[in-house]
Amino acid sequence: MIGKPHLFAVIAATLAITACGNGGDRDSDRSSATEVDHDDGEQSAQVELSPEVASEAGIVTARATRTPLRQFLSLPTELRFDADRVAAVSPQVSGRIIQITATEGDLVSPNETLAILSSRELADLKAEFLTAATSENLAQQALAREETLFAERITPEADLQAARAALIAASAAREGVENKLIAVGVPRSELASLGDAPDLTLAQARLRAPIGGVVARRTAILGAAVSAEDASAPALFTIVDDSVLWADIAVYTQDAAIVEAGMAVVLRSETGAQLAEGVISTVLPTIDETSRMATARMIVDNSDRRMRPGQFATAEIATGADESRLQVPSAAIVEVAGRTSLFVPTDDGFAPRTVEPGTEFGNQTVILSGLDEGEFYVSEGAFTLKAHLERDSFGDDDD
């Protein structure tokens, strides 16, 4: 196999041999610029190459075929967090941050501790709960004693009823404080052992992750005082479950009537690599006041977390049925003498033929006219042939 550095040397040598063999007038013997008359778009000049030299030069031909082609729109897209999978974590009691156990970028599980506060408010609530629980326990004992005495006809029924009422009141008081503790984030399972907890832990409030995901933002600062009453204060932590994202597709006004839920979508990165595929889940009913564009939304599985919120992409939305179109590799199309052309085989080599290209899809281009199904064309090496053709053309100009 002849290396690419010697490619033109091989072609030139072959053509020189052809020229010497013909002899005669120098102008008539230029091998690669022979005149060819065609009515089907082939141009006048051609490159004369034997099959052997063409193969060594990397010239490859292929038969033109039709392939299914789906009509689609390419629209700008932005990946966003799923708003249903975002959680803001704020303090439910006032206090001071004494420990931070999670920061931005950390992957956390549901109910995992993010930070610990020291809270007098919480300590007071827990003390109130312990008092209420003790009162309820004493009321239960008193009722049991009154039931025994009443059964032995020692105490009147009024005392029994009073003991029952006292227990009901004590239980209600305990349940009220218990509900307050649960409301500020104390797990119910922790309340049963609260009486055995060290005194130092009674004031500790744990900020827990309500969902699993990634800590996207943290404003918590060690030692900072925080208030549960300040509704304007930013959340101490923002957690996002980025295993599922929204792909918000910007739909131009003229295309809004075409795009609808259920349409197939291929999502591609800015480099053209496929990111995901799926369907449009919904088309939002409003038009953005600034961009004057509609929004179609696709729900994207991101369990491998290779896509990031804020990332831009392109959505290819299939808008029509498949149709069969003639396509060739885009690299096979070259400009020859100002005309968009393909090289086609001839009896003596290869000639450029004018074609009308259509839409380009990836590395393929639709051919609207100039090439028929079943015809052979140069699929690889078109630029080599073009370069040689142009070199011969320059040589003719020098003469």
C-alpha positions in Angstrom: 0.0 0.0 0.0 1.4 3.4 -0.9 1.4 6.0 1.9 -0.5 9.2 1.7 2.7 11.4 1.4 3.3 9.7 -2.0 -0.3 9.9 -3.1 0.0 12.7 -5.6 3.4 11.2 -6.8 1.7 8.0 -7.7 -1.2 9.7 -9.5 1.2 12.0 -11.3 3.5 9.2 -12.3 0.7 7.2 -13.7 -0.7 10.2 -15.7 2.8 11.0 -17.0 3.2 7.5 -18.3 -0.2 7.8 -20.0 1.0 11.1 -21.6 4.3 9.6 -22.9 2.5 6.7 -24.4 0.1 8.9 -26.4 2.9 11.2 -27.7 2.1 14.1 -29.9 0.9 17.5 -29.0 1.5 18.4 -25.3 -1.8 20.2 -25.0 -3.8 17.3 -26.2 -1.9 14.8 -24.0 -2.7 16.2 -20.6 -4.1 13.1 -19.1 -6.4 14.3 -16.3 -8.1 17.2 -18.1 -9.7 15.3 -21.0 -12.9 16.7 -22.5 -16.1 14.8 -21.8 -19.5 15.8 -23.1 -22.5 14.8 -21.0 -26.1 16.0 -20.8 -26.6 14.7 -17.2 -24.6 17.3 -15.3 -21.1 15.8 -15.8 -18.5 18.5 -16.3 -15.9 18.7 -19.1 -12.8 17.7 -17.3 -12.0 14.3 -15.8 -9.2 12.6 -13.8 -7.9 9.6 -15.7 -6.8 6.8 -13.2 -6.5 3.1 -13.6 -8.5 1.0 -11.0 -5.2 -0.1 -9.4 -3.9 3.5 -8.9 -7.3 4.7 -7.7 -7.4 1.9 -5.1 -3.9 2.8 -3.9 -4.9 6.4 -3.7 -7.8 5.6 -1.4 -10.5 6.3 -3.9 -13.7 4.3 -2.9 -16.9 4.2 -4.9 -20.4 3.3 -3.6 -23.8 2.7 -5.1 -26.3 5.5 -4.5 -29.2 4.2 -2.4 -32.3 5.6 -0.8 -32.6 5.4 3.0 -35.5 6.3 5.3 -35.3 9.9 6.4 -37.4 11.4 9.2 -38.4 15.0 9.1 -37.5 16.8 12.3 -36.9 20.2 13.9 -33.6 21.1 15.6 -34.3 23.4 18.5 -32.2 24.9 21.3 -32.7 23.2 24.7 -31.6 23.8 28.3 -31.4 21.1 30.9 -32.9 22.1 34.2 -33.7 20.6 37.6 -37.0 18.9 37.9 -38.9 21.3 40.2 -40.6 18.4 41.8 -37.2 17.0 42.9 -35.8 20.1 44.6 -35.9 20.6 48.4 -34.9 23.7 50.4 -33.8 22.9 54.0 -34.3 25.7 56.5 -34.2 25.6 60.4 -37.4 24.7 62.1 -36.2 26.0 65.4 -34.0 29.0 66.2 -30.5 28.4 67.4 -26.8 28.4 66.5 -25.0 26.1 64.0 -22.5 24.0 65.9 -21.7 21.4 63.3 -21.9 21.0 59.5 -21.8 17.5 58.0 -22.6 18.2 54.3 -21.5 20.7 51.7 -22.0 21.5 48.1 -21.5 18.6 45.7 -22.2 15.9 48.4 -24.6 13.1 47.6 -26.9 12.7 50.5 -29.6 10.1 51.4 -33.1 10.9 52.7 -33.1 11.8 56.4 -29.3 12.2 56.5 -28.0 14.9 58.9 -26.8 18.0 57.1 -26.0 20.2 60.2 -26.6 20.4 63.9 -27.9 23.4 65.8 -27.8 24.2 69.5 -31.3 25.5 70.3 -32.6 26.7 73.6 -36.1 26.6 72.0 -35.8 22.9 71.3 -34.3 22.2 74.7 -37.4 23.8 76.3 -39.7 21.8 74.1 -38.0 18.6 75.0 -38.1 19.4 78.7 -41.8 20.2 78.4 -42.3 16.9 76.7 -40.5 15.0 79.4 -42.7 16.8 82.0 -45.8 16.0 80.1 -44.8 12.4 79.7 -44.1 12.1 83.4 -47.5 13.6 84.2 -49.2 11.2 81.9 -47.4 8.3 83.5 -48.4 9.4 87.0 -52.0 9.9 85.8 -52.0 6.3 84.5 -50.8 5.0 87.9 -53.4 7.1 89.7 -56.2 5.7 87.5 -55.1 2.2 88.1 -55.1 2.8 91.8 -58.6 4.3 91.7 -59.9 1.4 89.6 -58.6 -1.0 92.3 -60.1 1.0 95.1 -63.4 1.4 93.3 -63.6 -2.3 92.7 -63.1 -2.9 96.4 -65.8 -0.3 97.1 -63.3 1.9 99.0 -63.6 5.0 96.9 -66.7 6.5 95.2 -67.2 6.5 91.4 -66.7 10.2 91.3 -63.0 9.7 92.3 -62.7 7.1 89.5 -64.1 9.5 86.9 -61.8 12.3 88.1 -58.8 10.0 87.7 -59.9 9.1 84.2 -60.4 12.8 83.3 -56.9 13.6 84.7 -55.3 10.9 82.5 -57.1 12.2 79.4 -55.9 15.7 80.1 -52.3 14.5 80.7 -52.3 12.4 77.5 -53.6 15.4 75.5 -50.8 17.6 77.0 -48.2 15.0 76.1 -49.5 14.6 72.6 -49.5 18.3 72.1 -45.9 18.7 72.9 -45.0 15.6 71.0 -46.6 17.0 67.9 -44.6 20.2 68.3 -41.4 18.3 68.4 -42.3 16.3 65.3 -43.2 19.5 63.6 -39.7 20.8 64.2 -38.0 17.7 62.8 -37.6 15.4 65.8 -38.3 11.8 64.7 -41.0 10.0 66.6 -38.6 7.1 67.2 -36.3 9.5 69.1 -39.0 10.5 71.6 -39.3 7.1 73.2 -35.7 7.3 74.4 -35.6 11.0 75.1 -35.6 10.5 78.9 -32.4 8.5 78.6 -30.6 11.0 76.4 -27.6 13.0 77.9 -28.6 16.5 78.9 -26.2 18.1 76.4 -28.1 16.5 73.4 -31.5 17.9 74.5 -30.6 21.2 72.9 -29.3 19.7 69.6 -31.5 20.1 66.6 -30.6 18.1 63.5 -31.2 19.5 60.0 -32.0 16.4 57.9 -32.3 15.9 54.1 -36.0 15.5 53.2 -35.0 13.8 49.9 -32.0 12.0 48.5 -29.8 13.9 46.0 -26.9 16.3 45.6 -26.3 19.4 47.8 -26.6 22.1 45.1 -26.2 25.1 47.5 -25.2 25.7 51.0 -25.4 29.0 52.9 -25.0 27.5 56.4 -21.9 28.9 58.3 -20.5 27.4 61.4 -21.3 29.4 64.4 -24.0 31.5 62.7 -27.3 32.2 64.5 -30.4 31.2 62.6 -34.0 31.9 63.1 -37.0 29.8 62.2 -39.1 33.0 62.2 -37.2 34.7 59.4 -39.1 33.7 56.3 -37.0 35.9 54.1 -33.7 34.2 55.0 -32.2 31.9 52.4 -32.4 28.1 52.9 -29.4 26.7 54.7 -29.2 23.9 52.1 -30.7 23.2 48.7 -30.9 19.6 47.7 -31.7 18.4 44.2 -32.4 14.9 42.9 -30.6 15.2 39.5 -31.3 11.6 38.6 -34.2 13.0 36.5 -34.0 16.4 34.7 -36.2 18.6 32.6 -35.1 19.3 29.1 -36.9 22.6 28.3 -37.0 23.0 24.5 -37.4 26.5 23.0 -40.0 26.3 20.2 -40.2 29.1 17.7 -43.6 30.7 17.2 -43.9 29.4 13.7 -43.3 25.8 14.9 -45.5 26.0 18.0 -48.5 24.6 16.1 -46.4 21.5 14.9 -44.9 20.5 18.2 -47.1 18.5 20.6 -46.8 16.1 23.5 -45.8 12.5 22.5 -43.4 13.5 19.7 -40.1 11.6 19.7 -37.1 13.6 20.7 -33.3 12.9 20.4 -31.3 15.2 22.7 -27.7 16.0 21.5 -24.9 17.9 23.1 -23.3 20.9 21.6 -20.7 18.6 19.9 -23.5 16.5 18.3 -23.2 13.5 20.7 -26.4 11.8 21.7 -27.3 12.5 25.3 -30.8 11.0 25.6 -33.9 10.1 23.7 -37.6 10.1 24.7 -40.8 12.0 24.0 -42.2 15.4 24.8 -44.2 15.1 28.0 -45.9 18.5 27.8 -46.0 21.8 25.9 -46.4 24.7 28.2 -49.5 26.8 27.4 -47.8 30.2 27.6 -45.3 32.1 25.4 -42.2 33.6 27.0 -42.7 37.4 27.1 -39.0 38.1 26.4 -38.0 35.5 23.8 -41.5 35.1 22.3 -41.0 31.3 22.3 -43.0 28.4 23.6 -41.6 25.7 25.8 -41.8 22.0 25.2 -40.7 19.8 28.1 -39.0 16.4 27.9 -38.3 14.4 31.1 -34.8 12.9 30.9 -33.4 10.0 32.8 -30.0 11.2 34.3 -29.3 8.3 36.7 -25.7 8.2 35.4 -25.5 11.9 36.2 -23.5 12.7 33.0 -25.8 15.6 32.2 -25.9 18.8 34.3 -28.6 21.4 34.9 -27.8 24.5 33.0 -26.2 22.6 30.2 -27.3 23.5 26.7 -28.3 21.0 24.1 -30.1 20.5 20.8 -33.4 18.7 20.6 -34.2 16.9 17.3 -38.0 16.5 17.2 -39.5 14.1 14.7 -42.3 16.0 13.1 -43.2 13.8 10.1 -43.4 10.3 8.8 -40.3 8.6 7.5 -39.6 9.0 3.8 -37.0 7.5 1.5 -34.4 9.9 0.2 -31.2 9.6 -1.7 -28.2 10.3 0.6 -24.5 10.4 0.3 -21.6 11.1 2.8 -21.2 14.8 3.2 -17.5 14.4 2.6 -18.2 13.1 -0.9 -19.5 16.5 -2.0 -17.0 19.0 -3.3 -16.9 22.3 -5.1 -15.5 22.0 -8.6 -15.3 25.2 -10.8 -17.8 26.8 -8.5 -20.3 24.0 -8.7 -21.5 21.6 -6.0 -20.3 18.2 -7.4 -19.8 14.5 -6.8 -17.2 12.5 -8.6 -18.6 9.6 -10.7 -16.7 6.8 -12.4 -16.1 7.0 -16.1 -14.5 4.6 -18.6 -11.1 6.2 -18.1 -11.3 7.5 -14.5 -13.5 9.9 -12.6 -15.4 13.0 -13.6 -17.1 15.7 -11.5 -20.9 15.9 -11.9 -23.0 18.8 -10.7 -25.6 17.9 -8.1 -28.2 19.7 -6.1 -27.7 19.0 -2.3 -30.5 19.1 0.2 -30.5 19.0 4.0 -27.5 17.7 5.8 -28.2 15.2 8.6 -25.2 14.4 10.7 -22.5 13.2 8.2 -25.0 12.5 5.4 -26.5 14.9 2.8 -29.6 14.5 0.8 -29.1 14.7 -3.0 -32.1 16.3 -4.7 -30.9 16.0 -8.3 -27.9 15.1 -10.4 -27.5 11.5 -9.1 -29.9 8.6 -9.7 -30.5 5.6 -7.4 -28.2 2.8 -8.3 -25.5 4.9 -9.9 -21.9 4.7 -8.6 -20.2 7.7 -7.1 -16.9 8.4 -5.2 -17.8 8.1 -1.5 -14.2 8.5 -0.3 -11.3 10.4 -1.8 -13.3 13.2 -3.5 -10.9 15.8 -2.2 -7.9 13.9 -3.6 -9.5 13.9 -7.1 -10.5 17.6 -6.8 -6.9 18.6 -5.8 -5.5 16.7 -8.8 -8.1 18.2 -11.2 -7.3 21.7 -10.0 -3.6 21.1 -10.3 -4.0 20.0 -13.9 -6.2 23.1 -14.5 -3.4 25.3 -13.2 -1.0 23.6 -15.5 -3.1 24.3 -18.5 -3.3 27.9 -17.5 0.5 28.1 -17.3 0.7 26.8 -20.9 
